[in-house]
Amino acid sequence: MALRLSQLAIGDVHETVVVDDLTRTQLVQYSGASGDYNPLHSDEVYTTQVAGYPSIFAHGMLTMGMAGRMLTDYVGDARLLTFGGRFTAQVWPGDRLIATATVTALRPDAAAVDFDVAVRNDAGAQVFVGYASARVDT
């Protein structure tokens, strides 16, 4: 059933765990799917000894993609009108990520809703912040 404008109010929050335990295998799979083979995401020796990070870390677009999946699961397929954001912290193997969409505006004239979007890890650190708008049924 499609999300309806009448079901929403400004300030409503939809929250979903988008990954419970991010694995190194998932990072390698995303490298293959995206074509992004930057060694920061798969080569532990390079990442720690050359680049100086504590470990490999996830692609930012993997995090954004998980947030996008949360949105489309909530509003329905082919309903996103805009979606953007920025990465605010690294996502590490083993992280649990929670994505939220907070209603910021209801636009009955356009049959649309606007959201603030955020992803945080289990420690509460925000790793992605963004915005989205979606078409909804009236």
PyMOL commands that place a pseudoatom at each C-alpha (Angstrom):
pseudoatom trace, name=CA, resn=MET, resi=1, chain=A, elem=C, hetatm=0, pos=[0.000, 0.000, 0.000]
pseudoatom trace, name=CA, resn=ALA, resi=2, chain=A, elem=C, hetatm=0, pos=[1.353, 3.419, -0.961]
pseudoatom trace, name=CA, resn=LEU, resi=3, chain=A, elem=C, hetatm=0, pos=[2.119, 6.052, 1.641]
pseudoatom trace, name=CA, resn=ARG, resi=4, chain=A, elem=C, hetatm=0, pos=[-0.567, 8.738, 1.853]
pseudoatom trace, name=CA, resn=LEU, resi=5, chain=A, elem=C, hetatm=0, pos=[-0.095, 12.411, 2.650]
pseudoatom trace, name=CA, resn=SER, resi=6, chain=A, elem=C, hetatm=0, pos=[-2.941, 12.165, 5.160]
pseudoatom trace, name=CA, resn=GLN, resi=7, chain=A, elem=C, hetatm=0, pos=[-0.929, 9.594, 7.160]
pseudoatom trace, name=CA, resn=LEU, resi=8, chain=A, elem=C, hetatm=0, pos=[1.942, 12.048, 7.726]
pseudoatom trace, name=CA, resn=ALA, resi=9, chain=A, elem=C, hetatm=0, pos=[2.624, 15.006, 9.986]
pseudoatom trace, name=CA, resn=ILE, resi=10, chain=A, elem=C, hetatm=0, pos=[5.603, 17.333, 10.215]
pseudoatom trace, name=CA, resn=GLY, resi=11, chain=A, elem=C, hetatm=0, pos=[8.037, 15.847, 12.706]
pseudoatom trace, name=CA, resn=ASP, resi=12, chain=A, elem=C, hetatm=0, pos=[7.104, 12.209, 12.031]
pseudoatom trace, name=CA, resn=VAL, resi=13, chain=A, elem=C, hetatm=0, pos=[10.168, 9.971, 12.110]
pseudoatom trace, name=CA, resn=HIS, resi=14, chain=A, elem=C, hetatm=0, pos=[10.630, 6.712, 10.250]
pseudoatom trace, name=CA, resn=GLU, resi=15, chain=A, elem=C, hetatm=0, pos=[13.641, 4.692, 11.454]
pseudoatom trace, name=CA, resn=THR, resi=16, chain=A, elem=C, hetatm=0, pos=[15.140, 1.452, 10.168]
pseudoatom trace, name=CA, resn=VAL, resi=17, chain=A, elem=C, hetatm=0, pos=[18.275, -0.592, 10.809]
pseudoatom trace, name=CA, resn=VAL, resi=18, chain=A, elem=C, hetatm=0, pos=[19.800, -0.777, 7.319]
pseudoatom trace, name=CA, resn=VAL, resi=19, chain=A, elem=C, hetatm=0, pos=[22.709, -3.050, 8.215]
pseudoatom trace, name=CA, resn=ASP, resi=20, chain=A, elem=C, hetatm=0, pos=[23.226, -4.953, 11.439]
pseudoatom trace, name=CA, resn=ASP, resi=21, chain=A, elem=C, hetatm=0, pos=[26.896, -5.945, 11.082]
pseudoatom trace, name=CA, resn=LEU, resi=22, chain=A, elem=C, hetatm=0, pos=[28.647, -4.518, 8.011]
pseudoatom trace, name=CA, resn=THR, resi=23, chain=A, elem=C, hetatm=0, pos=[31.085, -7.117, 6.710]
pseudoatom trace, name=CA, resn=ARG, resi=24, chain=A, elem=C, hetatm=0, pos=[34.297, -6.802, 4.739]
pseudoatom trace, name=CA, resn=THR, resi=25, chain=A, elem=C, hetatm=0, pos=[32.687, -9.081, 2.153]
pseudoatom trace, name=CA, resn=GLN, resi=26, chain=A, elem=C, hetatm=0, pos=[29.916, -6.517, 1.663]
pseudoatom trace, name=CA, resn=LEU, resi=27, chain=A, elem=C, hetatm=0, pos=[32.556, -3.840, 1.031]
pseudoatom trace, name=CA, resn=VAL, resi=28, chain=A, elem=C, hetatm=0, pos=[34.259, -5.982, -1.600]
pseudoatom trace, name=CA, resn=GLN, resi=29, chain=A, elem=C, hetatm=0, pos=[30.893, -6.822, -3.187]
pseudoatom trace, name=CA, resn=TYR, resi=30, chain=A, elem=C, hetatm=0, pos=[30.047, -3.114, -3.361]
pseudoatom trace, name=CA, resn=SER, resi=31, chain=A, elem=C, hetatm=0, pos=[33.438, -2.429, -4.974]
pseudoatom trace, name=CA, resn=GLY, resi=32, chain=A, elem=C, hetatm=0, pos=[32.533, -4.903, -7.708]
pseudoatom trace, name=CA, resn=ALA, resi=33, chain=A, elem=C, hetatm=0, pos=[29.002, -3.582, -8.148]
pseudoatom trace, name=CA, resn=SER, resi=34, chain=A, elem=C, hetatm=0, pos=[30.079, 0.062, -8.272]
pseudoatom trace, name=CA, resn=GLY, resi=35, chain=A, elem=C, hetatm=0, pos=[33.410, -0.314, -10.059]
pseudoatom trace, name=CA, resn=ASP, resi=36, chain=A, elem=C, hetatm=0, pos=[35.101, 1.624, -7.230]
pseudoatom trace, name=CA, resn=TYR, resi=37, chain=A, elem=C, hetatm=0, pos=[38.206, -0.404, -6.399]
pseudoatom trace, name=CA, resn=ASN, resi=38, chain=A, elem=C, hetatm=0, pos=[39.899, 2.204, -4.215]
pseudoatom trace, name=CA, resn=PRO, resi=39, chain=A, elem=C, hetatm=0, pos=[42.158, 0.167, -1.885]
pseudoatom trace, name=CA, resn=LEU, resi=40, chain=A, elem=C, hetatm=0, pos=[40.895, 2.163, 1.124]
pseudoatom trace, name=CA, resn=HIS, resi=41, chain=A, elem=C, hetatm=0, pos=[37.830, -0.081, 0.994]
pseudoatom trace, name=CA, resn=SER, resi=42, chain=A, elem=C, hetatm=0, pos=[39.493, -3.485, 0.670]
pseudoatom trace, name=CA, resn=ASP, resi=43, chain=A, elem=C, hetatm=0, pos=[43.268, -3.493, 1.297]
pseudoatom trace, name=CA, resn=GLU, resi=44, chain=A, elem=C, hetatm=0, pos=[43.961, -3.498, 5.032]
pseudoatom trace, name=CA, resn=VAL, resi=45, chain=A, elem=C, hetatm=0, pos=[47.744, -3.149, 4.647]
pseudoatom trace, name=CA, resn=TYR, resi=46, chain=A, elem=C, hetatm=0, pos=[47.474, -0.176, 2.278]
pseudoatom trace, name=CA, resn=THR, resi=47, chain=A, elem=C, hetatm=0, pos=[44.765, 1.498, 4.374]
pseudoatom trace, name=CA, resn=THR, resi=48, chain=A, elem=C, hetatm=0, pos=[46.596, 1.160, 7.702]
pseudoatom trace, name=CA, resn=GLN, resi=49, chain=A, elem=C, hetatm=0, pos=[50.262, 1.404, 6.732]
pseudoatom trace, name=CA, resn=VAL, resi=50, chain=A, elem=C, hetatm=0, pos=[50.186, 3.800, 3.776]
pseudoatom trace, name=CA, resn=ALA, resi=51, chain=A, elem=C, hetatm=0, pos=[47.037, 5.892, 4.246]
pseudoatom trace, name=CA, resn=GLY, resi=52, chain=A, elem=C, hetatm=0, pos=[47.127, 5.878, 8.059]
pseudoatom trace, name=CA, resn=TYR, resi=53, chain=A, elem=C, hetatm=0, pos=[43.541, 4.856, 8.789]
pseudoatom trace, name=CA, resn=PRO, resi=54, chain=A, elem=C, hetatm=0, pos=[42.773, 2.343, 11.543]
pseudoatom trace, name=CA, resn=SER, resi=55, chain=A, elem=C, hetatm=0, pos=[41.091, -0.079, 9.104]
pseudoatom trace, name=CA, resn=ILE, resi=56, chain=A, elem=C, hetatm=0, pos=[39.374, -0.302, 5.747]
pseudoatom trace, name=CA, resn=PHE, resi=57, chain=A, elem=C, hetatm=0, pos=[36.073, 1.561, 5.596]
pseudoatom trace, name=CA, resn=ALA, resi=58, chain=A, elem=C, hetatm=0, pos=[32.887, 1.615, 3.553]
pseudoatom trace, name=CA, resn=HIS, resi=59, chain=A, elem=C, hetatm=0, pos=[32.298, 3.600, 0.401]
pseudoatom trace, name=CA, resn=GLY, resi=60, chain=A, elem=C, hetatm=0, pos=[30.244, 6.704, 1.124]
pseudoatom trace, name=CA, resn=MET, resi=61, chain=A, elem=C, hetatm=0, pos=[27.861, 5.789, -1.667]
pseudoatom trace, name=CA, resn=LEU, resi=62, chain=A, elem=C, hetatm=0, pos=[27.206, 2.419, -0.020]
pseudoatom trace, name=CA, resn=THR, resi=63, chain=A, elem=C, hetatm=0, pos=[25.945, 4.283, 3.047]
pseudoatom trace, name=CA, resn=MET, resi=64, chain=A, elem=C, hetatm=0, pos=[23.874, 6.625, 0.877]
pseudoatom trace, name=CA, resn=GLY, resi=65, chain=A, elem=C, hetatm=0, pos=[22.493, 3.640, -1.034]
pseudoatom trace, name=CA, resn=MET, resi=66, chain=A, elem=C, hetatm=0, pos=[21.343, 2.025, 2.199]
pseudoatom trace, name=CA, resn=ALA, resi=67, chain=A, elem=C, hetatm=0, pos=[19.630, 5.285, 3.193]
pseudoatom trace, name=CA, resn=GLY, resi=68, chain=A, elem=C, hetatm=0, pos=[17.991, 5.365, -0.235]
pseudoatom trace, name=CA, resn=ARG, resi=69, chain=A, elem=C, hetatm=0, pos=[16.702, 1.831, 0.253]
pseudoatom trace, name=CA, resn=MET, resi=70, chain=A, elem=C, hetatm=0, pos=[15.182, 2.891, 3.587]
pseudoatom trace, name=CA, resn=LEU, resi=71, chain=A, elem=C, hetatm=0, pos=[13.417, 5.741, 1.794]
pseudoatom trace, name=CA, resn=THR, resi=72, chain=A, elem=C, hetatm=0, pos=[12.040, 3.643, -1.060]
pseudoatom trace, name=CA, resn=ASP, resi=73, chain=A, elem=C, hetatm=0, pos=[10.913, 0.942, 1.368]
pseudoatom trace, name=CA, resn=TYR, resi=74, chain=A, elem=C, hetatm=0, pos=[9.002, 3.701, 3.199]
pseudoatom trace, name=CA, resn=VAL, resi=75, chain=A, elem=C, hetatm=0, pos=[7.522, 5.755, 0.349]
pseudoatom trace, name=CA, resn=GLY, resi=76, chain=A, elem=C, hetatm=0, pos=[7.473, 3.120, -2.402]
pseudoatom trace, name=CA, resn=ASP, resi=77, chain=A, elem=C, hetatm=0, pos=[9.444, 2.437, -5.554]
pseudoatom trace, name=CA, resn=ALA, resi=78, chain=A, elem=C, hetatm=0, pos=[9.780, 5.165, -8.184]
pseudoatom trace, name=CA, resn=ARG, resi=79, chain=A, elem=C, hetatm=0, pos=[8.465, 7.848, -5.805]
pseudoatom trace, name=CA, resn=LEU, resi=80, chain=A, elem=C, hetatm=0, pos=[11.658, 9.712, -4.858]
pseudoatom trace, name=CA, resn=LEU, resi=81, chain=A, elem=C, hetatm=0, pos=[11.816, 13.152, -6.463]
pseudoatom trace, name=CA, resn=THR, resi=82, chain=A, elem=C, hetatm=0, pos=[15.081, 14.331, -4.866]
pseudoatom trace, name=CA, resn=PHE, resi=83, chain=A, elem=C, hetatm=0, pos=[17.710, 12.701, -2.688]
pseudoatom trace, name=CA, resn=GLY, resi=84, chain=A, elem=C, hetatm=0, pos=[21.093, 14.071, -1.720]
pseudoatom trace, name=CA, resn=GLY, resi=85, chain=A, elem=C, hetatm=0, pos=[23.447, 14.512, 1.165]
pseudoatom trace, name=CA, resn=ARG, resi=86, chain=A, elem=C, hetatm=0, pos=[26.960, 14.385, 2.472]
pseudoatom trace, name=CA, resn=PHE, resi=87, chain=A, elem=C, hetatm=0, pos=[29.107, 11.908, 4.315]
pseudoatom trace, name=CA, resn=THR, resi=88, chain=A, elem=C, hetatm=0, pos=[30.071, 13.034, 7.805]
pseudoatom trace, name=CA, resn=ALA, resi=89, chain=A, elem=C, hetatm=0, pos=[32.112, 10.112, 9.185]
pseudoatom trace, name=CA, resn=GLN, resi=90, chain=A, elem=C, hetatm=0, pos=[33.623, 6.795, 8.138]
pseudoatom trace, name=CA, resn=VAL, resi=91, chain=A, elem=C, hetatm=0, pos=[31.648, 3.579, 8.350]
pseudoatom trace, name=CA, resn=TRP, resi=92, chain=A, elem=C, hetatm=0, pos=[33.725, 0.630, 9.563]
pseudoatom trace, name=CA, resn=PRO, resi=93, chain=A, elem=C, hetatm=0, pos=[33.363, -3.136, 9.240]
pseudoatom trace, name=CA, resn=GLY, resi=94, chain=A, elem=C, hetatm=0, pos=[31.171, -4.349, 12.087]
pseudoatom trace, name=CA, resn=ASP, resi=95, chain=A, elem=C, hetatm=0, pos=[29.106, -1.164, 12.216]
pseudoatom trace, name=CA, resn=ARG, resi=96, chain=A, elem=C, hetatm=0, pos=[25.367, -1.297, 12.712]
pseudoatom trace, name=CA, resn=LEU, resi=97, chain=A, elem=C, hetatm=0, pos=[23.675, 1.527, 10.807]
pseudoatom trace, name=CA, resn=ILE, resi=98, chain=A, elem=C, hetatm=0, pos=[20.320, 3.099, 11.568]
pseudoatom trace, name=CA, resn=ALA, resi=99, chain=A, elem=C, hetatm=0, pos=[18.691, 5.346, 8.955]
pseudoatom trace, name=CA, resn=THR, resi=100, chain=A, elem=C, hetatm=0, pos=[15.991, 7.908, 9.743]
pseudoatom trace, name=CA, resn=ALA, resi=101, chain=A, elem=C, hetatm=0, pos=[13.689, 10.036, 7.640]
pseudoatom trace, name=CA, resn=THR, resi=102, chain=A, elem=C, hetatm=0, pos=[12.037, 12.962, 9.429]
pseudoatom trace, name=CA, resn=VAL, resi=103, chain=A, elem=C, hetatm=0, pos=[9.112, 14.734, 7.767]
pseudoatom trace, name=CA, resn=THR, resi=104, chain=A, elem=C, hetatm=0, pos=[9.982, 18.427, 7.348]
pseudoatom trace, name=CA, resn=ALA, resi=105, chain=A, elem=C, hetatm=0, pos=[7.251, 19.585, 4.960]
pseudoatom trace, name=CA, resn=LEU, resi=106, chain=A, elem=C, hetatm=0, pos=[3.969, 18.384, 3.531]
pseudoatom trace, name=CA, resn=ARG, resi=107, chain=A, elem=C, hetatm=0, pos=[3.188, 19.745, 0.071]
pseudoatom trace, name=CA, resn=PRO, resi=108, chain=A, elem=C, hetatm=0, pos=[-0.443, 18.884, -0.797]
pseudoatom trace, name=CA, resn=ASP, resi=109, chain=A, elem=C, hetatm=0, pos=[-0.328, 21.029, -3.963]
pseudoatom trace, name=CA, resn=ALA, resi=110, chain=A, elem=C, hetatm=0, pos=[2.438, 18.782, -5.324]
pseudoatom trace, name=CA, resn=ALA, resi=111, chain=A, elem=C, hetatm=0, pos=[1.315, 15.557, -3.607]
pseudoatom trace, name=CA, resn=ALA, resi=112, chain=A, elem=C, hetatm=0, pos=[4.784, 15.419, -2.080]
pseudoatom trace, name=CA, resn=VAL, resi=113, chain=A, elem=C, hetatm=0, pos=[6.582, 15.226, 1.257]
pseudoatom trace, name=CA, resn=ASP, resi=114, chain=A, elem=C, hetatm=0, pos=[10.051, 16.473, 2.220]
pseudoatom trace, name=CA, resn=PHE, resi=115, chain=A, elem=C, hetatm=0, pos=[12.403, 14.688, 4.616]
pseudoatom trace, name=CA, resn=ASP, resi=116, chain=A, elem=C, hetatm=0, pos=[15.598, 15.244, 6.514]
pseudoatom trace, name=CA, resn=VAL, resi=117, chain=A, elem=C, hetatm=0, pos=[17.579, 12.021, 6.216]
pseudoatom trace, name=CA, resn=ALA, resi=118, chain=A, elem=C, hetatm=0, pos=[20.313, 10.797, 8.548]
pseudoatom trace, name=CA, resn=VAL, resi=119, chain=A, elem=C, hetatm=0, pos=[22.309, 7.634, 9.136]
pseudoatom trace, name=CA, resn=ARG, resi=120, chain=A, elem=C, hetatm=0, pos=[24.048, 6.963, 12.428]
pseudoatom trace, name=CA, resn=ASN, resi=121, chain=A, elem=C, hetatm=0, pos=[26.066, 4.073, 13.777]
pseudoatom trace, name=CA, resn=ASP, resi=122, chain=A, elem=C, hetatm=0, pos=[25.305, 2.147, 16.947]
pseudoatom trace, name=CA, resn=ALA, resi=123, chain=A, elem=C, hetatm=0, pos=[27.517, 4.505, 18.956]
pseudoatom trace, name=CA, resn=GLY, resi=124, chain=A, elem=C, hetatm=0, pos=[25.257, 7.380, 17.883]
pseudoatom trace, name=CA, resn=ALA, resi=125, chain=A, elem=C, hetatm=0, pos=[27.757, 9.023, 15.520]
pseudoatom trace, name=CA, resn=GLN, resi=126, chain=A, elem=C, hetatm=0, pos=[26.123, 10.514, 12.441]
pseudoatom trace, name=CA, resn=VAL, resi=127, chain=A, elem=C, hetatm=0, pos=[27.772, 9.149, 9.293]
pseudoatom trace, name=CA, resn=PHE, resi=128, chain=A, elem=C, hetatm=0, pos=[25.453, 10.641, 6.633]
pseudoatom trace, name=CA, resn=VAL, resi=129, chain=A, elem=C, hetatm=0, pos=[23.111, 13.628, 6.582]
pseudoatom trace, name=CA, resn=GLY, resi=130, chain=A, elem=C, hetatm=0, pos=[20.839, 14.533, 3.741]
pseudoatom trace, name=CA, resn=TYR, resi=131, chain=A, elem=C, hetatm=0, pos=[17.448, 15.424, 2.351]
pseudoatom trace, name=CA, resn=ALA, resi=132, chain=A, elem=C, hetatm=0, pos=[14.806, 13.850, 0.172]
pseudoatom trace, name=CA, resn=SER, resi=133, chain=A, elem=C, hetatm=0, pos=[11.413, 14.535, -1.279]
pseudoatom trace, name=CA, resn=ALA, resi=134, chain=A, elem=C, hetatm=0, pos=[8.930, 11.980, -2.499]
pseudoatom trace, name=CA, resn=ARG, resi=135, chain=A, elem=C, hetatm=0, pos=[5.648, 11.776, -4.309]
pseudoatom trace, name=CA, resn=VAL, resi=136, chain=A, elem=C, hetatm=0, pos=[2.850, 10.410, -2.112]
pseudoatom trace, name=CA, resn=ASP, resi=137, chain=A, elem=C, hetatm=0, pos=[-0.787, 9.602, -2.655]
pseudoatom trace, name=CA, resn=THR, resi=138, chain=A, elem=C, hetatm=0, pos=[-3.299, 12.180, -1.448]
for i in range(1, 138): cmd.bond("trace and resi %d" % i, "trace and resi %d" % (i + 1))
show_as sticks, trace
zoom trace
